[in-house]
Amino acid sequence: MDQLTMKKMAAEAALQYVKADSIVGVGSGSTVNCFIEALATIKDKIKGAVTASKASEKLLKEQGIEVFSTNDVSSLDIYVDGADEINPQKMMIKGGGAALTREKIVAALAKTFICIVDSSKQVDVLGSTFALPIEVIPMARSQVARKLVALGGSPEYREGVITDNGNVILDIYNFKIMNPVEMEKELNNIAGVVTNGIFALRGADIIIVGTPNGAKIIK
Ligand SMILES: O=C(CO)[C@H](O)[C@H](O)COP(=O)(O)O
């Protein structure tokens, strides 16, 4: 079965967690795009959405779903987002689409974080297959890169990418993350780092994995 079909299965299964008259937290990426399509089929039952990227905002609006500002919402029942990697403790690497900072902000508003992935995203150790993205203030790019090398990583500047917040992305290659909670804090302490793509301090609550045998829900 192809990856897109598995992403769609996970996205559609997430609809069961959407409450009537609620504002739904929506992340970004190709799996979330499938979720936005699915959400559009029940748009009359919800109030609208709060989202983590300009790309998702555009798609939601195209589907006729009202988009609220994070500043107008004090909490969300659910936040639905994809991941680049997820481990058995429901901790993730995110930011393949460069939206990590806004994703962390919207995730922090949610009571339940539902991570929708296809089975290729499941790993035992974060950093096994995917480079770790770091959002960095442009003037600090070189000095942050040097600190990342000192931590044992191989950072690469993601050429041509500017985040929705006007910053740049460094991707750290060859960086297995043995203690995600500590590493998330340590990287965020480097001057010039806006945030890093480890989602461990606030991991997912529910994972929905699209597999060749259907959507599997892990609580
Ligand atoms: O973190 C993200 C964007 O910043 C995405 O959730 C992540 O990259 C997964 O993307 P996709 O669903 O396209 O595989």
The ligand as a Tripos MOL2 file, in Angstrom:
@<TRIPOS>MOLECULE
LIG
   14    13     1     0     0
SMALL
NO_CHARGES

@<TRIPOS>ATOM
      1 O1          6.3870   18.8000   11.4010 O.2       1 LIG1
      2 C1          5.8410   18.9570   10.3280 C.2       1 LIG1
      3 C2          5.9180   20.2360    9.5770 C.3       1 LIG1
      4 O2          6.7600   21.1570   10.2060 O.3       1 LIG1
      5 C3          5.0820   17.8380    9.7230 C.3       1 LIG1
      6 O3          4.0890   17.4190   10.6140 O.3       1 LIG1
      7 C4          6.0290   16.7100    9.4290 C.3       1 LIG1
      8 O4          7.0670   17.1870    8.6030 O.3       1 LIG1
      9 C5          5.3100   15.5250    8.7680 C.3       1 LIG1
     10 O5          4.9780   15.8560    7.4670 O.3       1 LIG1
     11 P1          4.1960   14.8850    6.4980 P.3       1 LIG1
     12 O6          2.8370   14.6890    7.0750 O.co2     1 LIG1
     13 O7          4.1900   15.6370    5.1840 O.co2     1 LIG1
     14 O8          4.9710   13.5940    6.3950 O.co2     1 LIG1
@<TRIPOS>BOND
     1     1     2 2
     2     2     3 1
     3     2     5 1
     4     3     4 1
     5     5     6 1
     6     5     7 1
     7     7     8 1
     8     7     9 1
     9     9    10 1
    10    10    11 1
    11    11    12 2
    12    11    13 1
    13    11    14 1
@<TRIPOS>SUBSTRUCTURE
     1 LIG1         1 GROUP 0 **** ****
